[in-house]
Amino acid sequence: MNSVVCIAQVPDTETRIKIGGDGRHIDETGVKYIVSPYDEYALEAAIRLKEKEGGDVTVLGFGPDRVQQALRESLARGATKALHVKGEAGDADSLGIAKVLAAAIKNLPHDLVFFGKQGVGTDNSLVGPMVAELLGYPQINVVTHLDAAGGKVTAHREIEGAEEIIEAATPAVITAQKGLNEPRYASLKGIMAAKKIAIDTKSIADLGLAESDILNQRVTVVSLELPPEKSGGRKIDGSDPQAAAKEIVRYIKEEAKAL
Amino acid sequence: MPTVLVFCEVQDNKLKKASREALSIGRKLAEAAGGDLVAFAADRAAADDAGRYGAKKLYVTNAGGYNTETYTTAMQAAMEQASASIVLLGGTSNGRDLAPRLAARLNTGVASDVDRLEWTGGKLRARRPVYSGKAFATVEISGTPAIATTRINAFPAEESGGGAAEVVEISASLDSKTTVVETKVSEGGELSIVEADIIVSGGRGLKEAANFSLIRDLAQAIGGAVGASRATVDAGWIDHQHQVGQTGRVVSPNVYIAAGVSGAIQHLAGMSSSKHIIAINKDPEAPIFRIADLGVVGDLFTIVPALTEEVKKAKAH
């Protein structure tokens, strides 16, 4: 069972977002980058399958040099190979990124292709299904449980108020949701072993793609803004629970027009 | 004459709220662009509702229950027949599953989870929250059709007073490499936080898992969904599908009640666009009070049960 896990590198979720000078991107000064949290569940699922069934786990990242750090961390956790496609992923839209990843995946051993259900930050939830379409694979999105063996994958997909159990033929694309597993930390042994694995690097041109197509955006950011600062409303003393409860109900009825 | 096509989903013979909202903003875009509003569904039962929200035609396929591949093929057929310039999908699990697949097939642009839409200069402009609502990006979609998924609760559902939509049958291949073997409904058929008008959320202030019963009782009395902070989910007190905020869901209900939630930046990002925010917390300095419209400084263990009783009384009238 071979897997490819696509890794997105994103600003730490603790980051206080500031707008950059161009008014279209965030100010990257002092931003700490992490592996997108949902990708950690994807990686853990792939490593567990490898431990059970054998095979390779290749981590794949597209972006500037700092992406190597995310790939290195993933190797330390148990991935066996890594490919870094160099390029300014920040200048591509989701479909541009998906085209790069799909072209790279074609040349990597895989039965399953994993993503997080969304890249934390841009919050698009687009790239995984786009790669599935570009490769002609089935997709199972927002997965909380997974079994794979013998050319078939069975996964639980989270939907509103329910869960679907879906079977698909492999190769297939899986996007991981929180709850799929409990991701492991890198062990010291893993960190040492990862240092011996060379990260393969390629350019967009090496994949047979034209940069113009990848960077020719179908979705362009016109502006990026912070939400208006909320001033905070009324604060009341809740030492008399009945009185507080009455005031809350009055507020909900009269101002929110609910109830 | 740009045509707007809206992907519709039916539940209990009625259109889902997300679909009614998408039709409503779709009608405004069609009016602005001087074009027609049409709809797609896998169920003829959608015709009355789709018409009521302004759709002239309803493209219907016999694809049955939701399946990514068969629905992609059917929607592609509808988009071609309608010559759609704009395609909107309500931001349900299925809408969000389908939109990227369609965009990749047609080599076009898609914006996810948008809360504002306008047709300007022959292009679709959308605003969408990024970094879980810590910032908003305005994007322009080029490529035809322009596709967007709409954030639930961001666009009011407004009827147009129209009659039933004309039903147009489309046939599409039912080939798929996936099969839905079973659908398991969550215990108690709980309301999802994404769709709810009212959310009652609990945080670490609840002290232990069993005390989520206070939150559930209030949510049930008020007819809302149960939300939770990341800390309580990570502690295993409640299932992840209740988590609000970054690594959970971004929500914007009419009323958001936070009890014992201090208001970490990741949580605030996920709910600060709620229309009416009520916070109950014993710490007067808790960050949640900075964004609360009504803040109550006090003990949630006495206030929440009192509120549940008060809500029941109000409902009984």
Interface residues (C-beta under 8 A of the other chain):
Chain A: P11 T13 E14 T15 R16 I17 I19 I26 P37 Y38 D93 S94 L95 A98 V120 G121 T122 D123 N124 S125 L126 V127 G128 P129 M130 V131 A132 E133 L134 Y137 P138 Q139 I140 N141 V142 T144 T154 R157 E158 I159 E160 G161 A162 E163 E164 I165 I166 E167 A168 A169 A172 Q177 K178 G179 Q217 R218 V219 T220 V221 V222 S223 L224 E225 L226 P227 K230 G232 G233 R234 K235 I236 D237 G238 S239 P241 Q242 A244 A245 K246 E247 I248 V249 Y251 I252 K253 E255 A256 A258 L259
Chain B: T68 E69 T72 T92 S93 N94 R96 D97 A99 P100 R101 A103 A104 R105 N107 T108 G109 V110 A111 S112 D113 R125 R128 P129 V130 Y131 S132 G133 K134 A135 F136 A137 T138 V139 E140 I141 S142 G143 S176 K177 T178 T179 V180 V181 E182 T183 K184 V185 S186 G189 E190 L191 S192 V194 E195 D197 I198 I222 V233 D239 H240 Q241 Q243 Q246 T247 G248 V250 N254 V255 I257 I265 Q266 S272 S273 K275 H276 I277 I278 I280 P284 F289 R290 I291 A292 D293 L294 G295 V296 V297 G298 D299 T302 I303 P305 A306 L307 E309 E310 V311 A314 K315
